[in-house]
Amino acid sequence: MPEELSIALHWLQGQPELFAILCLSLLAFVAWLVNWLVKHLLVRGIHRALGFTALGRDVVSGDQSVIRRLSNMTPALVISNGIGLIPHLPAPLVSVVHNVCSAFVVLTLALAISGTLTLANRLYQRRPDAHLKPIKGYIQVVKIGVFAIATILIIATLIDRSPLILLSGLGAMAAVLMLIFQDTLLSLVASVQISSGDIVRVGDWVEMPTLSADGDVIDIALHTVKVQNWDKTITTIPTRRFITDAFKNWRGMQESGGRRIKRSLYLDQNSVHFLDAREIEHLSGFALLSDYVASKQDELDTWNRRLREQGAAALNQRRVTNLGTFRIYVESYLRHNPRIRQDMTLLVRQLGPTADGLPLELYCFTATTAWAEYEAIQADIFDHLLAILPEFGLRVFQHPSGQDLQRLQPMHPAAQHNNTLSGA
């Protein structure tokens, strides 16, 4: 058997092309075998060992885990070291294979480092305060640097030149690179300003009308900030726009625990009048007005008595108006409403008269910031005020509708004659 093997080897040596092909096949088989052993034995063993801890499960999670990426280097290393041992191969071919394998190793290392940075960001996001200082933008900057260095090393390896030669040429390309990475540099500066100034966080409700964005921030990256609008659409905004453009962040409202109500009732100014004794007695029956009506009446009686003693005419007397009484009622109603914050600004004021009526504005804050509850509280308040207005002899102003105009239109003679006959 050894003699037959030696004879076969001696014969193969006389056939250099066939011998090289067999050696290449053997090298490819060894590389495949090493790759299979590493991934099915070593990598699986490491995965099982690390799977018992939460950190280990994150390291080995997914098909593109860091350990699995590193294991891809083993066949390249086997081929790179074994290609030089095969005789009768052209030197340029050996050099090309060696360079390609080295470039593949560099690429694999870059992908592994990128996976490690992604893992670091994932672990950081589990911290309770991660949304206050997101690091995703910085991670992306580091990734860009890693892949930039990897690209230079891969090109230098493939052309079999020193990386320093490529780096020396980058000085002349600085202006071009600045132009290419202009958005990246601007986004990096904006990300630093956003993070240092605590301008935007994940979970903030932001409103940027110029870009039709109104919703919650769901992601802050290097180049973009994603906002999920209330209609569930996604608006992607360049990061630098949060530095250059005006926008509204509702975080302060959410943290304060109260949301503002600022809405006006437009009253018909023709319905404003002085209250007579019967109306005063009627309004004094309201629990929210009883103390006010009594104290106000005492104040006016004292004032008017002094005027009579001075001999002033009756037209100089002070009287209570239905509008002033209603304003006090609204304020008292808000003061006794448990769903209105009493420690924040609360006022009821008149604004300047307009062609649409006299605005009576309510300015207060609800005890909740939830959207649905806020709208329900606001609706309940104005439902009550609109319904109770007639008790004060006030009317809401609104433009005439088609039905109002139809009532003012004179009746047709034929219809008037029919109404007369039917009445007879």
C-alpha positions, 0 to 999 in steps of 0.5 A: 500500500505505501508503495502504491501511494508513493507511485501515485504521488510520483505520477501526480508530480508528473502532472502538475495541473492535476496535482494542483487541482487535487490540492485545491479541492483538498484545501476547499474540503478542509476549509469547509470541514473546519467551518462546519466544525466551528459553527456546529460544535464550537459556536453552538457550544458557546451559544448554549453556555451563554444562553443561561444569562440575559446578556449571553442571550443578547450576544448570541441572539439572531442568525447574525450574532457577533460570534457567528460573524467571527466564525466566518473567518475560519475558512478564509484563514484556512485558505489564506494559510494553505494556498501558499503550500500548494505547489505549481500554482502561479504566484499572482494567483496565490497573491490574489487569493491571499489578498481576497481572504485578507480582505474578507477577514477585514470585512468580517471584523468590521461587521462583527464590530458593527454587531457589537455596537448594535448590541451595546445600543440595545442594552443601553436602551433597556435603562430606565433613563435611556430615552433621555439621552439616546446614543443611537446617533453616536453609535451610527457615527462610530459605525461609519468610522469603522466601515470607512477604515475597513474600506481603506484596509480592504482596498489596500489589501486587494491592490497589495499596497500600504494603507498609508498610501491611500491615507496620504491621498485622502488629504487631497480629497478632503473637500470632496469628502466634506461635500459627500458627508455634508449631511452626516456632519450636519446631522452629527452636530445636530444630534450632539445639540439635541442630546446636550440640550435635551431638546427632543426625546423618544416618546415626546409629543412634537408638532412641526406644521411645516413638515406636517408632523404632529405626534410622538417621537418613536426613534432618534437616529443620526440622520433622521427622527421618526414621528408617528402622527396621530393618524398612525402615519410616520413622518421622517424628519432630518435631525438638523431640522430640529435645530434650524426649524421651529417646532413645538414640544408638548413634553412640558405639558405632559410633565406638568400634569395639566392641559390647557383649556382656552376656548371662548363662548361668543355671546349675543351682545343684544342679550346683555342687560341689567338684572331686575329684582325678580331676576336677582332673586332667581339667580340667588337660588344658584348655590354657586352664586348665592354668596356672590349675589348677597355680597354684591347686592350689599355693596351696591346698596351701600354705594347707591345709598351714598349717592342718594344722600348726595342728591345724585340722579338715579341714573348714576346708580350701579346695577348688576348685569346678567353678563357679569353675573354669568362670568362669576358663575362660570368662574365659580363653576370651574373653581368647584370642578374637581377635574380642573387644576386649582393650582394653575392659572384659572380665569374667565375674561371678556375679549374685545367685541367682534362681528361674531359676538362678544367672546367670553374666554375660559382659561384653565387647566384640566387635571389630566393630560390624556387626550380623550379625558381632556376632550371629555372634560372640555365638552362637559364644561361647555355643554353645561354653560351652553345649556344654562345660558338662558337662565341668565337671559343671555344668548349665544351668537351665531350666523343666521342659517337657511331656516332663519332666513326662511322664517323672515321671508314673507309668505306667498299670497296663495299660501296665506289664503290657504292658511286663512281658509284652514283657520276658518 
